[in-house]
Amino acid sequence: MADDLEAFLKRAAARRAQQRKSSARPPQPRPATAPPVRTSPPPVRAESIPPRMRTPPPADVDRQFARRSHQMEVETEQLGRDVEQEDIRLEAHMHDTFDHRVGELDEDAGFAGDLGSTTPKRDDVSLDLIALLRNPASIRNAVLLSEILQRPEHRW
């Protein structure tokens, strides 16, 4: 194995020496004159243009272009009017929804000032709680709600 290693090292040293010799060659001299630099493209000769491109476009192309551009103008104006109408409707909706003074709700909202009559009696609340505790689904919901609302920091 030592002989294989020595042979490998000799071959590697020979390759390195050969690479040094090849890189030590003097660089090839460049030609003294460089090719001229063109600043504009060469002229196009009529023979190089395909025959179908030499003729002007037919007159109906201009008419189609004019008709389509007029149609686009009409559609753009209509779109602008539609956007304006939607802006007006949105503004009116915003005013209807949010223009009121805080604390001044409508009478038909259910808060007419007789809050005392809508509060349940103590017996009604206890009966409702007893009914909830007898139902397994409501107990499961109560446990889930408790887990959501109370952070379980004691388990961390």
DSSP file (Angstrom, degrees, kcal/mol; ACC not computed):
  #  RESIDUE AA STRUCTURE BP1 BP2  ACC     N-H-->O    O-->H-N    N-H-->O    O-->H-N    TCO  KAPPA ALPHA  PHI   PSI    X-CA   Y-CA   Z-CA
    1    1 A M     >        0   0    0      0, 0.0     4,-2.0     0, 0.0     5,-0.1   0.000 360.0 360.0 360.0 -36.5    0.0    0.0    0.0
    2    2 A A  H  >  +     0   0    0      1,-0.2     4,-2.2     2,-0.2     5,-0.2   0.861 360.0  54.7 -63.1 -35.3    2.9    2.4    0.7
    3    3 A D  H  > S+     0   0    0      2,-0.2     4,-2.2     1,-0.2    -1,-0.2   0.897 107.0  50.1 -65.8 -39.1    4.1    1.7   -2.9
    4    4 A D  H  > S+     0   0    0      1,-0.2     4,-2.2     2,-0.2    -2,-0.2   0.895 110.4  50.4 -64.2 -39.2    0.8    2.7   -4.3
    5    5 A L  H  X S+     0   0    0     -4,-2.0     4,-2.3     1,-0.2    -2,-0.2   0.909 110.5  48.6 -66.3 -41.6    0.8    5.9   -2.3
    6    6 A E  H  X S+     0   0    0     -4,-2.2     4,-2.1     2,-0.2    -1,-0.2   0.883 111.0  51.0 -66.0 -38.1    4.3    6.8   -3.4
    7    7 A A  H  X S+     0   0    0     -4,-2.2     4,-2.2     2,-0.2    -2,-0.2   0.909 110.3  49.6 -66.1 -41.3    3.4    6.2   -7.1
    8    8 A F  H  X S+     0   0    0     -4,-2.2     4,-2.4     1,-0.2    -2,-0.2   0.929 110.2  49.8 -62.9 -44.8    0.3    8.4   -6.7
    9    9 A L  H  X S+     0   0    0     -4,-2.3     4,-2.2     1,-0.2    -1,-0.2   0.879 110.1  51.4 -63.0 -38.1    2.3   11.2   -5.2
   10   10 A K  H  X S+     0   0    0     -4,-2.1     4,-2.2     2,-0.2    -1,-0.2   0.913 110.6  47.9 -65.2 -42.4    4.9   11.0   -8.0
   11   11 A R  H  X S+     0   0    0     -4,-2.2     4,-2.3     1,-0.2    -2,-0.2   0.908 111.6  50.3 -65.3 -40.2    2.3   11.2  -10.7
   12   12 A A  H  X S+     0   0    0     -4,-2.4     4,-2.2     1,-0.2    -2,-0.2   0.902 110.5  49.5 -64.6 -40.2    0.6   14.2   -8.9
   13   13 A A  H  X S+     0   0    0     -4,-2.2     4,-2.2     1,-0.2    -1,-0.2   0.886 110.1  51.4 -65.5 -38.0    4.0   16.0   -8.7
   14   14 A A  H  X S+     0   0    0     -4,-2.2     4,-2.2     2,-0.2    -2,-0.2   0.901 109.8  49.7 -66.0 -39.8    4.6   15.3  -12.4
   15   15 A R  H  X S+     0   0    0     -4,-2.3     4,-2.5     2,-0.2    -2,-0.2   0.915 110.1  50.4 -64.6 -42.1    1.2   16.8  -13.3
   16   16 A R  H  X S+     0   0    0     -4,-2.2     4,-2.1     1,-0.2    -2,-0.2   0.908 110.6  49.4 -62.6 -41.1    1.8   19.9  -11.2
   17   17 A A  H  X S+     0   0    0     -4,-2.2     4,-1.9     1,-0.2    -1,-0.2   0.904 111.0  49.9 -65.0 -40.3    5.2   20.4  -12.9
   18   18 A Q  H  X S+     0   0    0     -4,-2.2     4,-2.2     1,-0.2    -2,-0.2   0.900 110.0  50.6 -65.1 -40.4    3.6   20.0  -16.3
   19   19 A Q  H  X S+     0   0    0     -4,-2.5     4,-2.0     1,-0.2    -1,-0.2   0.881 108.7  52.3 -65.4 -37.2    0.9   22.5  -15.4
   20   20 A R  H  X S+     0   0    0     -4,-2.1     4,-1.0     1,-0.2    -1,-0.2   0.900 109.5  49.2 -64.3 -39.7    3.5   25.0  -14.3
   21   21 A K  H  < S+     0   0    0     -4,-1.9     3,-0.3     1,-0.2     4,-0.3   0.906 111.8  48.1 -66.4 -41.1    5.4   24.7  -17.5
   22   22 A S  H >< S+     0   0    0     -4,-2.2     3,-0.7     1,-0.2    -1,-0.2   0.838 112.5  48.5 -71.0 -30.8    2.2   25.2  -19.6
   23   23 A S  H 3< S+     0   0    0     -4,-2.0    -1,-0.2     1,-0.2    -2,-0.2   0.658 101.4  65.8 -81.1 -14.1    1.1   28.2  -17.6
   24   24 A A  T 3< S+     0   0    0     -4,-1.0    -1,-0.2    -3,-0.3    -2,-0.2   0.522  75.0 114.3 -84.3  -5.1    4.6   29.8  -17.9
   25   25 A R  S <  S-     0   0    0     -3,-0.7     3,-0.1    -4,-0.3    -3,-0.0  -0.337  78.4-103.9 -61.9 146.4    4.3   30.2  -21.7
   26   26 A P        -     0   0    0      0, 0.0    -1,-0.1     0, 0.0    -2,-0.1  -0.462  43.1-100.7 -70.4 145.5    4.2   33.8  -22.8
   27   27 A P        -     0   0    0      0, 0.0     3,-0.0     0, 0.0    -3,-0.0  -0.311  41.0 -98.4 -66.0 151.1    0.7   35.1  -23.8
   28   28 A Q        -     0   0    0      1,-0.1     2,-0.1    -3,-0.1    -3,-0.0  -0.489  42.3-113.3 -68.6 132.6   -0.2   35.2  -27.5
   29   29 A P        -     0   0    0      0, 0.0    -1,-0.1     0, 0.0     3,-0.1  -0.432  28.9-127.3 -69.3 143.0    0.3   38.8  -28.8
   30   30 A R        -     0   0    0      1,-0.1     2,-0.0    -2,-0.1     0, 0.0  -0.550  32.5 -91.6 -85.9 153.7   -3.0   40.5  -29.9
   31   31 A P        -     0   0    0      0, 0.0    -1,-0.1     0, 0.0     0, 0.0  -0.379  31.4-128.6 -65.4 146.6   -3.4   42.0  -33.3
   32   32 A A  S    S+     0   0    0      1,-0.1     2,-0.5    -3,-0.1    -2,-0.0   0.826  91.2  55.5 -67.7 -33.3   -2.4   45.6  -33.5
   33   33 A T  S    S-     0   0    0      3,-0.0    -1,-0.1     0, 0.0     0, 0.0  -0.882  74.1-148.9-108.2 131.5   -5.6   46.8  -35.1
   34   34 A A        -     0   0    0     -2,-0.5     3,-0.1     1,-0.1    -2,-0.0  -0.628  33.9 -94.0 -89.8 152.9   -9.0   46.1  -33.6
   35   35 A P        -     0   0    0      0, 0.0    -1,-0.1     0, 0.0     2,-0.0  -0.351  53.8 -91.6 -64.5 149.5  -12.0   45.6  -35.9
   36   36 A P        -     0   0    0      0, 0.0     2,-0.5     0, 0.0    -3,-0.0  -0.316  36.7-126.9 -64.9 143.7  -14.0   48.8  -36.4
   37   37 A V        -     0   0    0     -3,-0.1     2,-0.4     2,-0.0    -3,-0.0  -0.805  19.2-141.2 -93.4 126.1  -16.8   49.4  -34.0
   38   38 A R        -     0   0    0     -2,-0.5     0, 0.0     1,-0.1     0, 0.0  -0.717  16.3-173.4 -89.4 134.8  -20.2   50.1  -35.6
   39   39 A T  S    S+     0   0    0     -2,-0.4    -1,-0.1     1,-0.1    -2,-0.0   0.632  73.2  37.9 -98.5 -18.3  -22.3   52.7  -34.0
   40   40 A S  S    S-     0   0    0      3,-0.0    -1,-0.1     1,-0.0     0, 0.0  -0.941  93.0 -98.4-131.0 154.3  -25.4   52.1  -36.2
   41   41 A P        -     0   0    0      0, 0.0     3,-0.1     0, 0.0    -2,-0.1  -0.310  50.4 -92.9 -68.4 154.7  -26.9   49.0  -37.7
   42   42 A P        -     0   0    0      0, 0.0    -4,-0.0     0, 0.0     2,-0.0  -0.313  52.4 -90.1 -65.5 152.9  -26.0   48.1  -41.2
   43   43 A P        -     0   0    0      0, 0.0     2,-0.5     0, 0.0    -3,-0.0  -0.324  39.8-123.5 -64.5 145.8  -28.5   49.3  -43.9
   44   44 A V        -     0   0    0     -3,-0.1     2,-0.3     2,-0.0     5,-0.0  -0.785  21.2-142.9 -94.2 129.0  -31.3   47.0  -44.7
   45   45 A R    >>  -     0   0    0     -2,-0.5     3,-1.3     1,-0.1     4,-0.5  -0.657  16.8-124.5 -91.1 149.0  -31.6   46.0  -48.3
   46   46 A A  G >4 S+     0   0    0     -2,-0.3     3,-0.8     1,-0.3    -1,-0.1   0.790 109.4  62.6 -62.3 -28.8  -35.0   45.6  -50.0
   47   47 A E  G 34 S+     0   0    0      1,-0.2    -1,-0.3     4,-0.0    -3,-0.0   0.787  97.8  57.0 -69.3 -25.0  -34.0   42.1  -51.1
   48   48 A S  G <4 S+     0   0    0     -3,-1.3    -1,-0.2     2,-0.1    -2,-0.2   0.646  89.6  85.7 -82.2 -13.1  -33.7   41.0  -47.4
   49   49 A I  S << S-     0   0    0     -3,-0.8     5,-0.1    -4,-0.5    -5,-0.0  -0.745  88.8-114.6 -86.8 129.5  -37.3   42.0  -46.5
   50   50 A P    >>  -     0   0    0      0, 0.0     3,-1.3     0, 0.0     4,-0.7  -0.289  24.6-116.9 -60.8 149.7  -39.8   39.2  -47.3
   51   51 A P  H >> S+     0   0    0      0, 0.0     3,-0.9     0, 0.0     4,-0.7   0.838 111.8  59.9 -59.8 -35.7  -42.3   40.2  -50.0
   52   52 A R  H 34 S+     0   0    0      1,-0.2     3,-0.1     2,-0.2    -3,-0.0   0.745 106.3  48.8 -67.5 -20.6  -45.4   40.1  -47.7
   53   53 A M  H <4 S+     0   0    0     -3,-1.3    -1,-0.2     1,-0.2    -4,-0.0   0.581  97.6  69.5 -92.9 -11.0  -43.8   42.8  -45.5
   54   54 A R  H << S+     0   0    0     -3,-0.9    -2,-0.2    -4,-0.7    -1,-0.2   0.781  86.1  77.6 -76.7 -25.9  -43.0   45.1  -48.4
   55   55 A T  S  < S-     0   0    0     -4,-0.7     0, 0.0    -3,-0.1     0, 0.0  -0.587  88.4-111.9 -86.6 146.9  -46.6   46.0  -49.1
   56   56 A P        -     0   0    0      0, 0.0    -1,-0.1     0, 0.0     3,-0.1  -0.337  44.6 -88.9 -69.8 158.0  -48.5   48.4  -46.8
   57   57 A P        -     0   0    0      0, 0.0     5,-0.1     0, 0.0    -4,-0.0  -0.307  52.6 -93.2 -66.1 152.8  -51.3   47.1  -44.7
   58   58 A P    >>  -     0   0    0      0, 0.0     3,-1.1     0, 0.0     4,-0.7  -0.216  32.1-114.1 -64.7 160.1  -54.7   47.0  -46.3
   59   59 A A  H 3> S+     0   0    0      1,-0.3     4,-1.6     2,-0.2     3,-0.5   0.791 111.5  66.4 -68.0 -28.8  -57.1   49.9  -45.7
   60   60 A D  H 3> S+     0   0    0      1,-0.2     4,-2.7     2,-0.2    -1,-0.3   0.759  91.3  64.2 -67.5 -21.1  -59.5   47.9  -43.7
   61   61 A V  H <> S+     0   0    0     -3,-1.1     4,-2.5     2,-0.2    -1,-0.2   0.917 102.5  48.4 -65.3 -41.6  -56.9   47.5  -41.0
   62   62 A D  H  X S+     0   0    0     -4,-0.7     4,-2.5    -3,-0.5    -2,-0.2   0.906 112.1  49.0 -64.0 -40.9  -57.0   51.2  -40.4
   63   63 A R  H  X S+     0   0    0     -4,-1.6     4,-2.6     2,-0.2    -2,-0.2   0.918 111.9  48.5 -64.8 -42.6  -60.8   51.1  -40.2
   64   64 A Q  H  X S+     0   0    0     -4,-2.7     4,-2.7     2,-0.2     5,-0.2   0.908 111.8  49.7 -63.3 -41.1  -60.8   48.2  -37.8
   65   65 A F  H  X S+     0   0    0     -4,-2.5     4,-2.4     2,-0.2    -2,-0.2   0.927 112.3  47.2 -63.6 -43.8  -58.2   50.0  -35.6
   66   66 A A  H  X S+     0   0    0     -4,-2.5     4,-2.2     2,-0.2    -2,-0.2   0.907 113.4  48.7 -64.4 -41.7  -60.3   53.2  -35.6
   67   67 A R  H  X S+     0   0    0     -4,-2.6     4,-2.3     1,-0.2    -2,-0.2   0.922 113.5  46.3 -64.7 -43.7  -63.5   51.3  -34.8
   68   68 A R  H  X S+     0   0    0     -4,-2.7     4,-2.3     2,-0.2    -2,-0.2   0.885 111.8  50.4 -68.7 -37.3  -61.9   49.3  -32.0
   69   69 A S  H  X S+     0   0    0     -4,-2.4     4,-2.0    -5,-0.2    -1,-0.2   0.900 111.8  48.6 -68.0 -37.3  -60.3   52.4  -30.5
   70   70 A H  H  X S+     0   0    0     -4,-2.2     4,-2.2     2,-0.2    -2,-0.2   0.905 110.9  51.1 -65.1 -40.3  -63.6   54.3  -30.6
   71   71 A Q  H  X S+     0   0    0     -4,-2.3     4,-2.4     1,-0.2    -2,-0.2   0.892 109.0  51.0 -63.5 -39.7  -65.3   51.2  -28.9
   72   72 A M  H  X S+     0   0    0     -4,-2.3     4,-2.4     2,-0.2    -1,-0.2   0.890 108.4  52.1 -65.4 -38.6  -62.6   51.3  -26.2
   73   73 A E  H  X S+     0   0    0     -4,-2.0     4,-2.3     2,-0.2    -2,-0.2   0.926 110.7  47.7 -62.3 -44.0  -63.2   55.0  -25.6
   74   74 A V  H  X S+     0   0    0     -4,-2.2     4,-2.2     1,-0.2    -2,-0.2   0.924 113.4  47.3 -63.3 -44.8  -67.0   54.4  -25.2
   75   75 A E  H  X S+     0   0    0     -4,-2.4     4,-2.4     1,-0.2    -1,-0.2   0.875 111.0  52.2 -64.8 -37.2  -66.4   51.4  -22.8
   76   76 A T  H  X S+     0   0    0     -4,-2.4     4,-2.3     2,-0.2    -1,-0.2   0.907 109.7  48.5 -66.0 -41.8  -63.9   53.4  -20.8
   77   77 A E  H  X S+     0   0    0     -4,-2.3     4,-2.3     2,-0.2    -2,-0.2   0.919 112.2  49.0 -63.2 -42.8  -66.3   56.3  -20.4
   78   78 A Q  H  X S+     0   0    0     -4,-2.2     4,-2.4     1,-0.2    -2,-0.2   0.909 110.5  50.8 -63.2 -41.8  -69.1   53.9  -19.3
   79   79 A L  H  X S+     0   0    0     -4,-2.4     4,-2.3     1,-0.2    -1,-0.2   0.899 108.6  52.1 -62.6 -40.8  -66.8   52.2  -16.8
   80   80 A G  H  X S+     0   0    0     -4,-2.3     4,-2.2     2,-0.2    -1,-0.2   0.911 109.8  48.7 -61.6 -42.6  -65.9   55.6  -15.4
   81   81 A R  H  X S+     0   0    0     -4,-2.3     4,-2.4     2,-0.2    -2,-0.2   0.904 110.3  51.9 -63.8 -40.5  -69.6   56.5  -14.9
   82   82 A D  H  X S+     0   0    0     -4,-2.4     4,-2.3     1,-0.2    -2,-0.2   0.910 109.4  49.5 -61.9 -42.0  -70.2   53.1  -13.3
   83   83 A V  H  X S+     0   0    0     -4,-2.3     4,-2.3     1,-0.2    -1,-0.2   0.909 110.0  51.0 -65.0 -41.2  -67.4   53.7  -10.8
   84   84 A E  H  X S+     0   0    0     -4,-2.2     4,-2.2     2,-0.2    -2,-0.2   0.922 110.0  49.7 -61.0 -44.0  -68.7   57.1  -10.0
   85   85 A Q  H  X S+     0   0    0     -4,-2.4     4,-2.4     1,-0.2    -2,-0.2   0.898 110.8  49.5 -62.6 -41.0  -72.2   55.7   -9.3
   86   86 A E  H  X S+     0   0    0     -4,-2.3     4,-2.6     2,-0.2    -1,-0.2   0.880 109.1  52.7 -66.4 -37.2  -70.7   53.0   -7.0
   87   87 A D  H  X S+     0   0    0     -4,-2.3     4,-2.5     2,-0.2    -2,-0.2   0.913 110.0  48.3 -62.4 -41.9  -68.7   55.7   -5.1
   88   88 A I  H  X S+     0   0    0     -4,-2.2     4,-2.3     2,-0.2    -2,-0.2   0.923 112.6  48.2 -64.8 -43.9  -71.9   57.7   -4.6
   89   89 A R  H  X S+     0   0    0     -4,-2.4     4,-2.3     2,-0.2    -2,-0.2   0.904 112.3  48.9 -63.4 -41.1  -73.8   54.6   -3.4
   90   90 A L  H  X S+     0   0    0     -4,-2.6     4,-2.5     2,-0.2    -2,-0.2   0.916 110.3  50.8 -65.0 -42.8  -71.0   53.6   -1.0
   91   91 A E  H  X S+     0   0    0     -4,-2.5     4,-2.2     1,-0.2    -2,-0.2   0.916 111.2  48.4 -60.8 -43.4  -70.8   57.1    0.4
   92   92 A A  H  X S+     0   0    0     -4,-2.3     4,-2.5     1,-0.2    -1,-0.2   0.900 111.5  50.0 -64.3 -40.3  -74.5   57.1    1.0
   93   93 A H  H  X S+     0   0    0     -4,-2.3     4,-2.2     2,-0.2    -2,-0.2   0.901 109.2  51.5 -64.9 -40.3  -74.4   53.7    2.7
   94   94 A M  H  X S+     0   0    0     -4,-2.5     4,-2.7     2,-0.2     5,-0.3   0.910 111.5  47.4 -63.3 -42.1  -71.5   54.8    4.9
   95   95 A H  H  X S+     0   0    0     -4,-2.2     4,-1.9     1,-0.2    -2,-0.2   0.915 112.1  49.6 -66.1 -42.0  -73.5   57.9    6.0
   96   96 A D  H  < S+     0   0    0     -4,-2.5    -2,-0.2     1,-0.2    -1,-0.2   0.883 117.9  40.6 -62.5 -37.0  -76.6   55.8    6.7
   97   97 A T  H  < S+     0   0    0     -4,-2.2    -2,-0.2    -5,-0.2    -1,-0.2   0.904 128.2  23.5 -80.2 -42.2  -74.6   53.3    8.7
   98   98 A F  H  < S+     0   0    0     -4,-2.7     2,-1.6    -5,-0.2    -3,-0.2   0.504  89.2 100.0-111.2  -5.3  -72.3   55.5   10.7
   99   99 A D     <  +     0   0    0     -4,-1.9     2,-0.3    -5,-0.3    -1,-0.1  -0.621  58.6  98.9 -87.7  85.5  -73.8   59.0   11.0
  100  100 A H  S    S-     0   0    0     -2,-1.6     2,-0.3     5,-0.0     5,-0.1  -0.967  74.3-103.4-156.3 156.8  -75.4   59.0   14.4
  101  101 A R    >   -     0   0    0     -2,-0.3     3,-1.9     3,-0.2     2,-0.2  -0.638  42.0-106.2 -84.5 140.4  -74.4   60.3   17.8
  102  102 A V  T 3  S+     0   0    0     -2,-0.3    -1,-0.1     1,-0.3     3,-0.0  -0.440 106.9  26.1 -65.0 133.7  -73.1   57.8   20.3
  103  103 A G  T 3  S+     0   0    0     -2,-0.2     2,-0.7     1,-0.1    -1,-0.3   0.336  97.5  98.1  94.1  -6.7  -75.7   57.1   23.0
  104  104 A E    <   +     0   0    0     -3,-1.9    -3,-0.2     3,-0.0     2,-0.2  -0.723  51.0 165.4-114.9  81.3  -78.6   58.0   20.8
  105  105 A L        -     0   0    0     -2,-0.7    -3,-0.0     1,-0.1    -4,-0.0  -0.512  43.1 -88.0 -92.1 163.4  -79.9   54.8   19.5
  106  106 A D    >   -     0   0    0     -2,-0.2     3,-1.1     1,-0.1     5,-0.4  -0.279  30.4-122.8 -66.0 154.9  -83.3   54.2   17.9
  107  107 A E  G >  S+     0   0    0      1,-0.2     3,-0.9     2,-0.1    -1,-0.1   0.814 110.6  57.4 -67.8 -30.8  -86.3   53.5   20.1
  108  108 A D  G 3  S+     0   0    0      1,-0.2    -1,-0.2     2,-0.1    -2,-0.1   0.344  79.2  92.4 -85.8  10.1  -86.9   50.2   18.3
  109  109 A A  G <  S-     0   0    0     -3,-1.1    -1,-0.2     2,-0.1    -2,-0.1   0.633 103.0-110.8 -77.4 -12.7  -83.5   48.9   19.1
  110  110 A G  S <  S+     0   0    0     -3,-0.9     2,-0.3    -4,-0.1    -2,-0.1   0.420  95.5  98.1 100.9  -1.4  -84.8   47.2   22.2
  111  111 A F        +     0   0    0     -5,-0.4    -6,-0.1     1,-0.1     4,-0.1  -0.495  36.0 148.1-115.1  59.8  -83.0   49.5   24.8
  112  112 A A  S    S-     0   0    0     -2,-0.3    -1,-0.1    -5,-0.1    -5,-0.1   0.347  74.5 -92.7 -82.0   7.4  -85.9   51.8   25.5
  113  113 A G  S    S+     0   0    0     -3,-0.1     2,-0.7     1,-0.0     3,-0.3   0.328  99.7 107.9 103.2  -8.3  -84.8   52.4   29.1
  114  114 A D    >>  +     0   0    0      1,-0.2     3,-0.7     2,-0.1     4,-0.6  -0.396  30.4 142.2 -99.9  57.4  -86.9   49.7   30.9
  115  115 A L  H >>  +     0   0    0     -2,-0.7     4,-0.9     1,-0.2     3,-0.7   0.786  61.8  67.5 -67.0 -28.0  -83.9   47.4   31.6
  116  116 A G  H 34 S+     0   0    0     -3,-0.3     3,-0.3     1,-0.2    -1,-0.2   0.834  97.8  51.2 -62.9 -32.5  -85.3   46.5   35.0
  117  117 A S  H <4 S+     0   0    0     -3,-0.7    -1,-0.2     1,-0.2    -2,-0.2   0.727 107.1  53.5 -79.8 -19.9  -88.2   44.6   33.4
  118  118 A T  H << S+     0   0    0     -3,-0.7    -1,-0.2    -4,-0.6    -2,-0.2   0.604  82.9 100.4 -91.1 -11.0  -85.9   42.5   31.1
  119  119 A T  S  < S-     0   0    0     -4,-0.9     2,-0.0    -3,-0.3    -3,-0.0  -0.586  77.0-121.8 -75.6 132.7  -83.6   41.2   33.9
  120  120 A P        -     0   0    0      0, 0.0    -1,-0.1     0, 0.0     2,-0.1  -0.320  25.8-107.0 -72.4 156.7  -84.6   37.6   34.8
  121  121 A K     >  -     0   0    0      1,-0.1     4,-1.6    -2,-0.0     3,-0.2  -0.344  30.4-107.5 -76.8 164.1  -85.5   36.7   38.4
  122  122 A R  H  > S+     0   0    0      1,-0.2     4,-2.0     2,-0.2     5,-0.2   0.856 118.6  54.4 -63.7 -36.2  -83.2   34.8   40.5
  123  123 A D  H  > S+     0   0    0      1,-0.2     4,-2.1     2,-0.2    -1,-0.2   0.880 105.0  53.8 -66.8 -37.9  -85.3   31.6   40.4
  124  124 A D  H  > S+     0   0    0      1,-0.2     4,-2.0     2,-0.2    -1,-0.2   0.901 108.6  49.5 -63.8 -40.6  -85.3   31.7   36.5
  125  125 A V  H  X S+     0   0    0     -4,-1.6     4,-2.3     2,-0.2    -2,-0.2   0.917 111.2  48.4 -65.8 -43.6  -81.5   31.8   36.5
  126  126 A S  H  X S+     0   0    0     -4,-2.0     4,-2.2     1,-0.2    -1,-0.2   0.881 110.9  50.9 -66.7 -36.6  -81.1   28.9   38.9
  127  127 A L  H  X S+     0   0    0     -4,-2.1     4,-2.0     2,-0.2    -1,-0.2   0.895 110.0  50.1 -66.7 -38.2  -83.5   26.8   36.9
  128  128 A D  H  X S+     0   0    0     -4,-2.0     4,-2.1     2,-0.2    -2,-0.2   0.913 110.4  49.8 -64.8 -42.0  -81.7   27.5   33.7
  129  129 A L  H  X S+     0   0    0     -4,-2.3     4,-2.3     1,-0.2    -2,-0.2   0.900 109.5  51.1 -64.2 -40.9  -78.4   26.5   35.3
  130  130 A I  H  X S+     0   0    0     -4,-2.2     4,-1.1     1,-0.2    -1,-0.2   0.906 110.3  49.8 -62.6 -40.9  -79.8   23.3   36.6
  131  131 A A  H  X S+     0   0    0     -4,-2.0     4,-0.6     1,-0.2    -1,-0.2   0.885 110.7  49.9 -65.6 -38.4  -81.1   22.4   33.2
  132  132 A L  H >< S+     0   0    0     -4,-2.1     3,-0.8     1,-0.2     7,-0.2   0.896 108.7  51.8 -67.0 -40.0  -77.7   23.1   31.6
  133  133 A L  H 3< S+     0   0    0     -4,-2.3    -1,-0.2     1,-0.2    -2,-0.2   0.715 104.8  56.9 -72.2 -19.7  -75.9   20.9   34.2
  134  134 A R  H 3< S+     0   0    0     -4,-1.1    -1,-0.2    -3,-0.2    -2,-0.2   0.669  92.9  79.6 -81.8 -17.3  -78.2   18.0   33.5
  135  135 A N    <X  -     0   0    0     -3,-0.8     4,-1.7    -4,-0.6     3,-0.2  -0.824  68.4-154.8 -95.5 119.3  -77.4   18.0   29.7
  136  136 A P  H  > S+     0   0    0      0, 0.0     4,-2.3     0, 0.0     5,-0.2   0.848  93.7  55.4 -62.3 -34.1  -74.0   16.3   28.9
  137  137 A A  H  > S+     0   0    0      1,-0.2     4,-2.2     2,-0.2     5,-0.1   0.897 107.6  48.2 -66.6 -39.0  -73.5   18.4   25.7
  138  138 A S  H  > S+     0   0    0      2,-0.2     4,-2.1    -3,-0.2    -1,-0.2   0.847 109.8  52.7 -71.7 -31.6  -73.9   21.6   27.6
  139  139 A I  H  X S+     0   0    0     -4,-1.7     4,-2.4    -7,-0.2    -2,-0.2   0.925 109.4  49.5 -65.8 -43.0  -71.4   20.5   30.3
  140  140 A R  H  X S+     0   0    0     -4,-2.3     4,-2.4     1,-0.2    -2,-0.2   0.916 111.6  48.8 -60.7 -42.7  -68.9   19.6   27.5
  141  141 A N  H  X S+     0   0    0     -4,-2.2     4,-2.5     1,-0.2    -1,-0.2   0.874 109.6  52.4 -64.5 -36.9  -69.4   23.0   26.0
  142  142 A A  H  X S+     0   0    0     -4,-2.1     4,-2.2     2,-0.2    -2,-0.2   0.905 109.9  48.2 -66.6 -40.7  -68.9   24.7   29.4
  143  143 A V  H  X S+     0   0    0     -4,-2.4     4,-2.4     2,-0.2    -2,-0.2   0.928 112.8  48.4 -65.0 -44.3  -65.6   22.8   29.9
  144  144 A L  H  X S+     0   0    0     -4,-2.4     4,-1.9     1,-0.2    -2,-0.2   0.918 111.9  49.1 -61.7 -43.0  -64.4   23.8   26.4
  145  145 A L  H  X S+     0   0    0     -4,-2.5     4,-2.5     1,-0.2    -1,-0.2   0.886 110.0  51.7 -64.2 -38.1  -65.4   27.4   27.0
  146  146 A S  H  X S+     0   0    0     -4,-2.2     4,-2.4     1,-0.2    -1,-0.2   0.907 109.1  50.2 -64.4 -41.6  -63.6   27.4   30.3
  147  147 A E  H  < S+     0   0    0     -4,-2.4    -1,-0.2     1,-0.2    -2,-0.2   0.855 113.3  46.8 -65.0 -34.5  -60.4   26.1   28.7
  148  148 A I  H  < S+     0   0    0     -4,-1.9    -2,-0.2    -5,-0.2    -1,-0.2   0.917 117.4  40.4 -73.1 -43.4  -60.6   28.7   26.0
  149  149 A L  H  < S+     0   0    0     -4,-2.5     2,-0.5    -5,-0.2    -2,-0.2   0.793 111.3  58.1 -81.0 -28.5  -61.2   31.7   28.4
  150  150 A Q  S  < S-     0   0    0     -4,-2.4    -1,-0.1    -5,-0.2     0, 0.0  -0.904  82.0-132.6-107.6 124.8  -58.8   30.7   31.2
  151  151 A R        -     0   0    0     -2,-0.5     2,-2.0     1,-0.1     3,-0.3  -0.566  16.3-131.5 -72.4 131.6  -55.2   30.2   30.4
  152  152 A P    >   +     0   0    0      0, 0.0     3,-1.5     0, 0.0     4,-0.2  -0.329  51.6 147.8 -82.1  59.3  -53.9   27.0   31.9
  153  153 A E  G >   +     0   0    0     -2,-2.0     3,-1.3     1,-0.3    -2,-0.0   0.765  62.8  67.4 -66.3 -25.0  -50.8   28.7   33.5
  154  154 A H  G 3  S+     0   0    0     -3,-0.3    -1,-0.3     1,-0.3    -3,-0.0   0.699  98.8  53.1 -69.2 -16.7  -50.8   26.3   36.4
  155  155 A R  G <         0   0    0     -3,-1.5    -1,-0.3     1,-0.2    -2,-0.2   0.473 360.0 360.0 -94.2  -2.3  -49.9   23.5   33.9
  156  156 A W    <         0   0    0     -3,-1.3    -1,-0.2    -4,-0.2    -2,-0.1   0.463 360.0 360.0 -90.8 360.0  -46.9   25.2   32.5
